[in-house]
Amino acid sequence: MTWSSPLLSLDGAVEAGGQDSGVAAHYGDPIREQRGLARATAERPVAVDLSNRGVVSVSGEDRASWLTTLSSQVIDGLPAGASTETTLLSAQGRIEYQPHVVVSEDMVWLIVEAGQNEGLAEFLESMRFMLRVEVRDETADVAVIGSTVDLRGRAGVPAEAVAWQDPWPQIGVGGTTYAGTSPHPGEGWQYWEILVRKSDLASLRPEWAGTMALEALRIEAWRPRYATEVDARTIPHELDLMRTAVHMSKGCYKGQETIARVHNLGHPPRRLVFLDLDGSEHTLPEPGSEVFAVGGKRAVGRITSAALHHEAGPIALAVIKRMVDPEAQLVVRDDTSHVAAEDAGDDSPEPAVVEYAAAQTVIVSPDAGQAVGRRNRDDFLKP
């Protein structure tokens, strides 16, 4: 059944499209909402309705060790209240799920994109065998709300609510970074996803911001998201998810061979980049728009996310080929129907192509990987 949030009845609410359908893109003033979310405090909490997201719980004595064997992250041994993220991979190492993981006293909670809960629950159920675990799809009863402050005990959110705190961009235990920039622009990123009852959603009292506000702040922090940055070929290395979602020292799991081979002997074939876009068009390129090197005839990648940031202006994330020169100026070409209709008019026989000049900032370094034989940071600190 398609979810439609009760918050869409609030004044000014405009429903989001695509993967975020069912919740509000904004409530009438996206930029004001974005500023409010960026500057939220405990005294002035701001929240984003993410109640279309999927929620799966895993209980039973073997829950943590079992999830550790299935995924790229170590969940066994994490204390109650701990947050992490992981990936569930194909045999070829491609990302199939990217759950946000939070541990409670008697449960492990997995938060996934809208519509993924059923597939994830079915997969986990198929892997139970004789282990003492119980998998339950909680999506019908549990809603997710996001915020840049911890909302527990505020604005009507119960103090005992389960909350996932995003580990990004800290390098977790067993993780490594593929980023070519230090300090990381996401150092100031603070973000929580809190679980509440869907029946209580309409009674909560934060200031509400739409998903457009959250997306702009996420892109600014270089934070990859499954619904936007992941496609059928994506491996964790390409998105710098090695820092938060992959433990390099854990035991065998599906896809581990690719993780180890690319990290130790090769390079990821593509890399995530941050783009500053020319704002003179007064529009944004649609996700999927092709990216070209200036003067090039073949696309070198595609836009995955784009937003108008309240301070930085139009910005985007893109996945491009690894060997694109980090100094190259790029251009984004958008020939999607909505831009064509707006720019060319209904009577135009050919769709319009809108081009955006784009300056790239390296996120995943072109030489990331091939770690065998390299000295790490600690080697340089030894006397």
C-alpha positions in Angstrom: 0.0 0.0 0.0 1.3 3.5 -0.9 2.0 5.6 2.1 0.7 9.2 2.3 1.9 11.1 5.4 -0.7 12.9 7.5 1.7 15.9 7.5 0.8 16.5 3.8 -2.3 18.1 5.2 -0.3 20.9 6.7 -0.6 24.4 5.1 1.7 24.8 2.1 2.7 21.1 2.0 3.9 20.0 -1.5 4.4 16.3 -1.9 7.8 15.1 -3.1 8.2 12.9 -6.1 10.2 9.8 -6.9 11.8 7.9 -4.1 10.5 10.5 -1.5 6.9 10.4 -2.6 4.4 10.1 0.3 6.1 12.9 2.3 6.5 16.6 1.8 9.2 18.1 -0.4 8.5 21.4 1.3 5.9 23.4 3.2 5.9 26.5 1.0 9.3 27.9 1.5 12.2 25.5 0.8 15.1 27.9 1.4 13.7 29.1 4.7 13.1 25.6 5.8 16.7 24.7 4.8 18.1 27.5 6.9 16.0 26.4 9.8 17.1 22.8 9.5 20.8 23.9 9.3 20.5 26.1 12.4 18.2 23.9 14.4 18.8 23.7 18.2 17.4 21.9 21.1 15.4 24.9 21.9 14.2 25.3 18.4 14.0 21.7 17.0 13.4 21.2 13.2 12.4 17.9 11.7 11.9 16.3 8.3 9.1 13.8 7.7 10.7 10.6 6.4 7.8 8.4 7.4 7.8 6.7 3.9 11.1 5.0 4.8 11.3 1.3 5.6 12.0 -0.1 9.0 12.9 -3.7 9.8 13.7 -5.1 13.3 15.8 -8.2 14.2 15.4 -9.7 17.6 16.7 -13.0 19.2 19.9 -14.1 20.9 21.9 -14.5 17.7 20.8 -11.2 16.0 24.0 -9.2 16.2 26.4 -12.0 15.3 24.1 -13.2 12.5 23.8 -9.7 10.9 27.6 -9.4 11.1 28.0 -12.6 9.1 25.6 -11.3 6.4 26.9 -7.7 6.0 30.0 -5.6 5.5 30.0 -4.2 9.1 30.7 -5.6 12.6 27.4 -5.3 14.5 28.2 -8.0 17.1 29.4 -6.4 20.4 27.9 -3.0 19.8 26.3 -1.6 23.0 22.7 -0.6 23.2 22.3 2.9 21.7 25.1 2.4 19.2 24.6 3.5 15.6 26.4 2.4 12.5 25.7 1.6 8.8 26.4 -1.4 6.7 25.9 -2.8 3.2 24.4 -6.0 2.0 26.2 -6.9 -1.2 25.7 -9.1 -4.2 28.3 -11.8 -4.9 30.0 -9.3 -7.2 30.3 -6.8 -4.4 27.5 -4.5 -5.7 25.4 -2.7 -3.1 21.9 -4.2 -2.7 21.0 -2.6 0.6 22.6 0.2 2.7 20.8 0.0 6.0 21.2 2.5 8.8 21.7 0.3 11.9 20.8 1.2 15.5 21.1 -1.2 18.4 18.6 -1.2 21.3 18.5 -3.3 24.4 16.8 -6.3 22.7 16.7 -5.4 19.1 18.7 -4.3 16.0 16.8 -1.8 13.9 17.5 -1.4 10.2 16.3 1.7 8.4 16.2 1.6 4.6 14.8 3.5 1.7 11.1 3.5 0.9 9.9 0.3 -0.6 13.0 -1.7 0.4 11.6 -3.1 3.6 9.7 -6.0 2.1 12.7 -7.2 0.0 15.1 -6.8 3.0 12.8 -8.7 5.3 12.3 -11.5 2.8 16.1 -11.8 2.3 16.8 -11.9 6.0 14.0 -14.4 6.6 15.6 -16.7 3.9 18.9 -16.6 5.7 17.7 -17.5 9.2 18.3 -21.2 9.0 18.4 -22.6 12.6 19.6 -19.4 14.2 17.8 -17.8 17.1 16.6 -14.7 15.3 13.2 -13.1 14.4 12.8 -10.7 11.5 9.9 -8.3 11.5 8.8 -5.6 9.0 7.8 -2.7 11.2 7.1 -0.2 8.4 3.3 -0.2 8.8 3.6 1.0 12.5 6.9 2.8 12.8 7.8 6.2 11.2 11.2 7.8 10.7 11.8 11.5 11.3 15.1 13.2 10.5 16.8 16.1 12.2 20.1 17.9 12.7 19.5 17.7 16.4 18.6 14.8 18.7 14.8 15.2 19.1 14.4 12.6 21.9 12.5 14.3 24.7 11.6 17.3 22.6 8.7 18.5 20.5 6.6 15.5 21.6 9.1 12.8 20.8 9.5 10.3 23.6 12.7 10.4 25.5 13.1 6.7 25.1 12.7 6.6 21.3 15.2 4.7 19.3 17.5 7.0 17.4 20.1 6.4 14.7 23.0 9.0 14.8 24.7 9.2 11.4 28.4 8.2 11.8 29.3 10.2 8.7 32.0 11.4 8.0 34.0 9.8 10.8 36.2 6.8 9.9 34.8 3.9 11.8 36.6 1.1 13.5 37.9 -1.1 10.7 37.1 1.5 8.1 39.2 3.5 5.7 38.8 6.7 3.6 38.9 7.0 -0.1 38.5 10.8 0.0 41.2 13.0 -1.4 40.4 16.0 0.8 41.2 16.8 4.4 39.6 18.1 6.5 36.4 16.7 5.2 33.6 19.2 4.3 31.2 17.1 6.2 32.9 17.5 9.6 30.1 19.7 10.7 27.4 17.2 9.6 25.2 16.2 12.5 22.1 14.1 11.7 19.7 11.8 13.5 16.9 9.5 12.4 14.4 8.9 15.2 11.8 6.2 15.2 8.2 7.1 16.4 4.8 5.5 16.0 3.1 6.4 12.9 -0.1 7.0 14.9 1.8 9.7 16.9 3.3 11.5 13.9 0.7 14.2 13.5 0.9 15.1 17.2 4.6 15.9 17.2 5.5 19.5 17.6 8.8 20.4 15.9 9.1 23.0 13.1 8.7 20.9 10.0 11.1 21.1 7.0 10.7 19.2 3.7 13.0 16.7 2.1 14.4 19.4 -0.2 16.0 21.0 2.8 17.6 17.8 4.0 18.8 16.9 0.5 20.7 20.2 0.2 22.5 19.8 3.5 23.3 16.2 2.7 24.8 17.0 -0.7 26.9 19.8 0.9 28.3 17.2 3.4 29.1 14.8 0.5 26.9 12.2 2.2 26.0 9.4 -0.3 22.4 8.0 -0.2 21.2 4.7 -1.5 18.2 6.1 -3.3 20.3 8.6 -5.3 24.0 7.6 -5.5 23.6 3.9 -5.9 22.8 2.1 -9.1 23.0 -1.5 -10.2 26.8 -1.4 -10.6 27.8 0.5 -7.5 30.5 -0.8 -5.1 31.2 0.9 -1.8 34.6 2.1 -2.8 33.1 4.5 -5.4 31.1 6.5 -2.8 33.6 6.6 0.0 31.4 4.3 2.0 34.5 2.4 3.1 34.8 4.9 6.0 31.4 4.2 7.6 29.8 1.0 6.1 32.7 -1.5 5.6 34.9 -3.2 8.2 38.1 -4.3 6.5 39.1 -6.8 9.1 35.8 -8.8 9.6 35.2 -12.3 8.5 33.6 -13.7 5.3 30.5 -12.2 3.9 28.9 -12.2 0.4 30.8 -9.7 -1.8 33.9 -9.6 0.4 36.1 -10.8 -2.4 35.4 -7.7 -4.5 35.8 -5.4 -1.5 39.3 -6.9 -0.7 40.4 -7.2 -4.4 39.6 -3.6 -5.3 41.0 -2.2 -2.1 44.2 -4.1 -2.1 45.0 -4.6 -5.8 42.9 -2.3 -8.0 40.9 0.9 -8.1 37.2 1.6 -8.1 36.1 2.1 -11.8 34.1 5.2 -10.9 34.3 7.9 -8.3 31.9 10.3 -6.5 32.5 14.0 -7.0 31.0 17.2 -5.7 30.0 19.8 -8.2 29.5 23.6 -8.0 27.0 24.4 -10.7 26.6 27.6 -12.7 23.5 29.2 -11.4 22.7 31.4 -14.4 20.1 28.9 -15.7 17.9 29.3 -12.6 17.1 25.6 -12.7 18.7 22.4 -11.5 19.7 19.4 -13.6 17.7 16.3 -13.1 19.3 13.2 -11.6 20.6 11.1 -14.5 21.7 14.1 -16.5 25.0 13.3 -18.3 28.3 14.8 -17.3 30.9 15.7 -19.9 34.4 17.0 -19.8 34.5 20.4 -21.5 35.2 19.7 -25.2 34.5 16.0 -24.8 31.9 14.1 -27.0 31.3 11.2 -24.7 29.7 11.3 -21.3 32.0 10.6 -18.4 29.3 10.2 -15.7 25.9 11.3 -14.5 24.3 13.5 -11.9 23.0 11.6 -8.9 21.7 14.5 -6.7 21.2 18.2 -7.1 19.9 21.0 -4.9 19.9 24.7 -4.3 21.8 25.3 -1.2 20.9 28.4 0.9 24.6 29.6 1.0 26.5 27.7 -1.7 23.9 28.0 -4.5 23.3 25.2 -6.9 25.3 22.1 -6.0 25.3 18.4 -7.0 26.8 15.0 -6.5 27.8 13.0 -9.5 29.4 9.6 -10.2 32.1 9.8 -13.0 34.7 7.6 -14.5 37.8 7.3 -12.3 40.3 8.5 -14.9 38.6 11.9 -15.5 41.2 14.5 -14.8 40.5 16.0 -11.3 41.4 19.5 -12.8 39.0 19.1 -15.7 36.1 21.5 -16.1 32.9 19.7 -16.5 29.5 20.4 -18.1 26.2 18.9 -17.3 23.7 18.4 -20.1 20.0 18.0 -19.1 17.6 17.0 -21.9 14.8 15.9 -19.6 11.2 16.6 -20.6 10.4 19.1 -17.9 13.4 21.3 -18.9 12.6 20.9 -22.6 9.0 22.0 -22.2 9.9 25.0 -20.0 12.8 26.1 -22.2 11.7 25.3 -25.7 7.9 25.5 -25.6 5.3 22.9 -26.5 5.6 23.5 -30.2 9.3 22.8 -30.4 10.0 19.7 -32.6 13.3 19.0 -30.8 13.8 18.7 -27.0 15.9 21.5 -25.6 19.2 20.7 -23.9 20.2 22.9 -20.9 23.9 23.0 -20.1 25.4 23.8 -16.7 29.0 24.6 -16.3 30.3 22.5 -13.3 33.5 22.8 -11.2 34.4 19.5 -9.6 35.8 18.9 -6.2 37.3 15.4 -5.7 35.6 13.2 -3.1 36.9 9.8 -4.0 40.5 10.1 -5.1 41.4 8.7 -8.6 44.3 6.7 -7.0 42.2 5.3 -4.1 42.7 1.6 -3.7 45.7 -0.6 -4.5 46.6 -0.5 -0.9 49.0 -3.5 -0.9 52.5 -2.2 -0.3 51.4 1.4 0.5 52.5 2.9 3.8 49.6 4.1 5.9 49.4 7.2 8.0 50.6 5.4 11.2 53.8 4.3 9.4 54.8 8.0 8.9 54.4 8.6 12.6 56.8 5.9 13.7 60.2 7.0 15.0 
